[in-house]
């Protein structure tokens, strides 16, 4: 994961399914992932906590250094090709 992230901010999202809460050892994870920003809790069945999660995601995405950088024109063709492909996977 770290090879592809370029040290992008890492958020952990905990889904408290059936009101079961599980503690996450953030101290240990911060030792492994220096880019760990926050652990956020939600209950997706009721969307509890979801607005806060979305705000955090928007904040960290908008703060990434490459946001706003123009993409090469060839990337538009690649995106269009991928979007028009009926498969929901890519074979290598």
Beta strands, then each sheet from edge to edge (+ up, - down):
strand 1: 10-15
strand 2: 36-42
sheet 1: 1+ 2+
end
